[in-house]
Structures are given as C-alpha cells and as structure tokens.
C-alpha cells in the first residue's frame, strides 16, 4: 500500500516506521525543512517539503495512487483543511487526527468518519491498566485474514442489526452508544440509533465492500447518491 502523512510529529514517525518495516510505501509531507533533514537518515521513505493543506502539494503525492492520507499535524484546523482538500482531490481514504474534543462534532458534520482522537485512545488504555484489566495487543488476537471494521450509524437509524445485510463472513460483535460499550448477543434485539459506532469482525476479502458501503467517495463534501 501507499500511505501519505501530513505532518512529521512523533505519532507519524513511529507509524511510518512500522509501515515501512511491513513493506509499505510511505510519503511524509512536512513544511519545516529542518525536520525533514533530521528524519531523512532514520526513515527509509519519501519526503515532500511543503504545506499539506494546499492542493498543489497534495497533488504531488498522487491521490489516485495513494491508498490512505493521514492528516497528523499539530494543528486540528490544518488537519481538517488537509482532509477536505485531500478528499476533493480524490484520495481513496482520508484520516484526520484531532486533539480538541470541540472538533469531533464538526468532523461528523463534514462526513470525516475516520477521524482519530489519540488522547482518547491513550486515556482508555491507561484507565484499563490502572484497573488491572488484561490488555491484549490486537496482533495477538486478530490473525490470518481476520479484520475489524467500524462504522457510524447514519441512514441506518431505526433499523435492527439483523437488517443490515452484512456479508456472510462478517458479524457485528459490539457497538458504542453515547460512549458506552454493549456486546451484541442477539442482532434482532438491537435497534440502531444515529451516532452508534458498530464494530464488525470480518474476513479481509469483505473490507473493500464494507468500506464502499459506509465510506463512500464524496464530491464537494456531499455523499454520492
């Protein structure tokens, strides 16, 4: 896969290093030349010097040939702009990072459903650790062709889980409602609400179909009909 990052912070460099070791092609966009010079000797990837919020720079990456665009600068506003510009240029998947919770609702309104919130992920991890809960690396549980896929309920509001018509090799295993976890034991008993986050365990061959269904390509911020 070909993955591009806007911003060369700590999370970007650590993630890029892992992806490179796994055989993926990585491009890092950074506007500070000194940072690029510092990382060039330690990361075996391509670097692009420039502002990742601007169309000319993102076009240089090659939207058609890039599988994922991560927007990971230290500015939430810049990440949102990079995401919207990247989406308009045709990047297959755009993933912005935010730090201010005030932007979460805005990301939802802009249909940036793959938004990540690193501080929330870390806080959950630390809270579980303090309470003495067993924390397993996903790599020890998800093996071979098994994959997780998550989506946020929108047009499916009011439907029951059993009406989603998931692929045969995919099962909804849990969901989050108002931040609260619920295990799914009976799909016919769960009526979906807008904003529910549903977690699906599936075979890797179904990931593409699931993404096309819940992460449709957009034009000018609106979903295709």
N, C-alpha and C positions, 0 to 999 in steps of 0.2 A: 504494500500500500504506500501511497504518497501522502504525507501529512505535513501541513504547514502550521507554524506558530507565529502569532503576532505578539511580540514582547519576549525578552530573553531573561525572565526572572528565574528564581530558584525552582519553582514547580515546572516551568518549561524545560529547563536544562536537565532536570532529573528524569522527566518523562521522555524527553528526546533521547537521552542516553539509553534508556530501556528499549525504546522503539528501534533505535539503530542496532542494538545488540540482537534484536529479534529479526533483523533483516529488512526493516522498512526504510524507505527513503524519507528524509526529513529536511525541511527548509525552515529556517528561522528568520523572521523579519524583525529588525531592531533599528531604531533611529539613532542610537548612540554608538558611534563608530568604535569608541574605546571598549565597549562591552563586547562587540564582535571580535575585536583584536584579542581580547582576553580569553574568549571561548574557542577561538579557531584552532588552537593547539590541542584542546581536550575533547572536542566533539567532531566526529567524522561525518559532517553534514554540510549542506549548502547554507550560506548566509546571504541575506539581501538587506542592504543598508537603505533605510527609508522609513517613511511614515505609513504604518499599516492601516491607517484609517482612510487612505486616499485610493481612488480607483486605479491610477496608473501603476502604483506599487503592487497592488493585489493582482492586477492583470499580469504582471511579470511572473508571478508564481505559476500561472497557468490553471485557471479554475476548472477547465474541462478535464485536466489530467490529475487533479488533486482530489483525494478521497475525503479528507477532513481538514477543515480550517479551525484551529483553536485560537481564540482571541483572549490572550492571557497577560495583557499589560497590567501595570499597577493602577490604571485608571478605569473605573467602571464605565464612565462616559465614553472613553475611547474604545473600550471593548464592545459596547453596544453599537457604536458607529461602524467599527470594523465588521461586525456581524451583519449589519444591514447592507453595507456596501458589498460584502462578500456574497451574501445571498442574492443580491441584484445582479452580480456578475456571473452567477451560475455555479458556485461551489456546491458540491453534492451534499455536504453536511457541514453546518456551522455550529460551533460550540463556544459560547462566550462564558467568561468567568466573572462573577460579581462578588463584592465584599460587603456592600451596603444592602441590608435587607429591604430598604425602601425601593430598590430597583427590581425586586422579584416580581411584583405585580406588573410593572412596566414590561418586563421580559415576556410575561404571559400575554399581555395585550398585543405585543409585537410578534407573537407566534414564535418566539425563540424558546421552544420547548426543551431543548437540550442544554439549557443554562446550568452551569455548575456553581456551587457555593462552597468553596474549600473549607472555610471556617466552620460551617455547619457539620460537614462530614467529619472533621477532626474532633469537634466537640462531642459528637455522638460516640466516637471511638473512645475518647478519654473518659466519658461518663460510664460507658460499659466497663472499661478497665478498672475504674475505681470501685465499681460494684462487684468486681470479681467474676464477671461473666467471661466465658470462654470466647475468645476472638479468633476465628479461623481465617487464614488467608483464602481468598476466593480461588486461588490457583490450586489449593488442596482439595477443593470441593467440586469445582467446575472443570471437568476433564474431557478429553477427546472432543466430540462435536457438540457438547452441551454449551448453551449460551443463555444469558439473561437478557431480556428486552423489557424496557419500561415505557409506558405511555401515559399521558394525562387525559382524562375523560373530558370530552367537549360535546361533540354531536351525539355521542352515545348516551347522553344523560337520560335517565329514566329506563334504560334497558336493563335486563338482567344479564349477568355474566355469561350464562349459557346461550344467550342470543348473539354473542359477538362473532360466532362462526370462525373461531381460530383454526389454524392449520391442524391437521391430525396429530402432528408431532410437537404440538405446543400446548401448554397448560398454564392458566393463571393460578399462581400459588399464593399470592397475598396482595394486599392493597393498603394504601395510606389515605386516611381521610382526616383532614384538619391536623395532619402531622401524627396521627395515631395509627399504629400498626394493627392490621387484622389478618389473620390466617384464613385462607379460603378452604373450607371443607365441603361446602355444597354450593355449586355455581348457581343453582336455581334460587338460592336464598339471598343472593347479593344483588340489590338494586343499585345501579351506578348513579352517582351524583357528579355534577360538573366540578372539576378540580381534583377528583380522586386520582391517585397515582397507582396504576396497576402494574404488578411485576409478573412477567411471563417467563417460564422456563421452556426453552425450545431447542430443537436441533438447528445447527448453524445454517442449514440449507433454507430455513424459513425466515432468516433475519431480513433478507432483501425484501420479501413480500410484506413483512410486518412494518418495515421502515417506509415502504411506499404507501402503506395504508395510513400510518399515523404520523409520518413526517413528510408530507407531500411537498414537492417543489413549489415555490411561491414566486409570484411576479408582483413587484411593487408593493410587497407586504401583504398581499391577499392570496389565499389559497386558491389553487386551480379548481375549477368546477369539474 
